[in-house]
Amino acid sequence: MPNKVLLKIYEIVGGPVWVSTEDGQKVYEKIVAAFKAGRTVELSFANRGNLITAFLNAAIGQLYNGQFTEDFLRDNLTVVEISKEDRERLDRVIPNARRYFANRQKFDAAWRQEVGDDEE
């Protein structure tokens, strides 16, 4: 992919507080749209205030749902302007997302059993 786009999380969510899965979904959708347009993505963590793992799961973890290969993601998504702390969070989110999406039905069934939800 020859064209690179810089996506700034701060601009996508409209501020420095990155805690909602809804805002994470916005980031995810921007990344996917860029990939579909044939672009590589640099994802900027500049100007981060608050950040929680749920946001990262929605924004980046979802990318491991099988729509893109890991090789594709490694070659076409880079994160920039990220703190050591945020890099460590991200380094936990990605393997967890891989495990979840590789065994989604099993994880979902275990969760339903844990919370007492018998619906499939």
C-alpha positions as CSV (number, residue, x, y, z in Angstrom):
1,M,0.0,0.0,0.0
2,P,1.8,3.1,-1.2
3,N,-0.3,5.8,0.5
4,K,0.1,6.5,4.2
5,V,-2.5,8.3,6.3
6,L,-1.9,9.7,9.8
7,L,-4.9,9.2,12.0
8,K,-4.8,11.2,15.3
9,I,-6.9,9.6,18.0
10,Y,-7.2,13.0,19.7
11,E,-8.9,14.4,16.6
12,I,-11.1,11.3,15.9
13,V,-12.6,11.3,19.4
14,G,-12.6,15.1,19.9
15,G,-10.3,15.3,22.9
16,P,-7.8,13.6,25.3
17,V,-10.2,11.3,27.1
18,W,-10.2,7.8,25.5
19,V,-12.3,5.6,27.7
20,S,-15.5,4.7,25.8
21,T,-15.9,1.8,23.5
22,E,-18.0,4.0,21.3
23,D,-15.0,6.3,20.7
24,G,-12.8,3.2,20.2
25,Q,-15.3,2.1,17.5
26,K,-14.9,5.4,15.7
27,V,-11.1,4.9,15.6
28,Y,-11.5,1.3,14.4
29,E,-13.9,2.4,11.6
30,K,-11.4,5.1,10.5
31,I,-8.6,2.5,10.4
32,V,-10.7,0.0,8.4
33,A,-11.8,2.7,6.0
34,A,-8.2,3.7,5.3
35,F,-7.2,0.0,4.7
36,K,-10.2,-0.4,2.3
37,A,-9.0,2.7,0.5
38,G,-5.6,1.1,0.0
39,R,-3.7,3.1,2.5
40,T,-1.4,2.3,5.4
41,V,-2.1,3.8,8.7
42,E,0.0,5.6,11.3
43,L,-2.1,5.9,14.4
44,S,-1.0,8.8,16.7
45,F,-1.4,8.6,20.4
46,A,-0.4,12.3,20.8
47,N,-2.3,14.4,23.4
48,R,-3.7,11.5,25.3
49,G,-5.2,12.3,28.6
50,N,-7.1,9.3,30.0
51,L,-6.9,5.9,28.3
52,I,-8.4,2.5,29.3
53,T,-8.1,-0.9,27.9
54,A,-11.8,-1.1,26.8
55,F,-11.1,1.8,24.4
56,L,-8.0,-0.1,23.0
57,N,-10.0,-3.3,22.6
58,A,-12.6,-1.5,20.5
59,A,-10.1,0.7,18.6
60,I,-7.3,-1.9,17.9
61,G,-8.2,-5.2,19.3
62,Q,-11.1,-5.6,16.9
63,L,-8.7,-5.5,14.0
64,Y,-7.8,-9.1,14.9
65,N,-11.3,-10.4,14.3
66,G,-10.2,-12.1,11.1
67,Q,-11.0,-9.5,8.5
68,F,-7.3,-8.8,8.2
69,T,-4.3,-11.1,8.6
70,E,-1.7,-10.5,11.2
71,D,0.9,-10.0,8.5
72,F,-1.3,-7.3,6.9
73,L,-1.8,-5.5,10.2
74,R,2.0,-5.7,11.0
75,D,2.8,-4.3,7.6
76,N,0.1,-1.6,7.4
77,L,-0.5,-0.3,10.9
78,T,2.0,1.5,13.0
79,V,1.4,3.4,16.2
80,V,3.3,6.7,16.8
81,E,3.7,9.1,19.6
82,I,2.8,6.5,22.2
83,S,4.1,6.4,25.8
84,K,5.8,3.4,27.3
85,E,2.7,2.8,29.5
86,D,0.3,2.9,26.6
87,R,2.6,0.6,24.5
88,E,2.5,-1.9,27.4
89,R,-1.3,-1.7,27.5
90,L,-1.5,-2.2,23.7
91,D,1.0,-5.1,24.0
92,R,-1.5,-6.8,26.3
93,V,-4.6,-5.9,24.2
94,I,-3.4,-7.5,21.0
95,P,-2.6,-11.0,22.3
96,N,-5.8,-11.0,24.3
97,A,-7.7,-10.0,21.1
98,R,-6.0,-12.8,19.1
99,R,-7.0,-15.4,21.8
100,Y,-10.5,-14.1,21.9
101,F,-11.2,-14.0,18.2
102,A,-9.5,-17.4,17.7
103,N,-11.9,-19.0,20.3
104,R,-14.8,-16.5,20.3
105,Q,-17.7,-19.0,20.8
106,K,-15.9,-20.6,23.7
107,F,-15.1,-17.3,25.4
108,D,-18.7,-16.0,24.8
109,A,-20.2,-19.3,26.2
110,A,-18.0,-19.1,29.3
111,W,-19.0,-15.5,29.8
112,R,-22.7,-16.4,29.5
113,Q,-22.3,-19.2,32.0
114,E,-20.4,-16.8,34.4
115,V,-23.1,-14.2,34.3
116,G,-26.0,-16.6,34.2
117,D,-27.2,-15.7,30.7
118,D,-28.6,-18.8,29.0
119,E,-29.3,-17.1,25.6
120,E,-27.2,-18.1,22.6
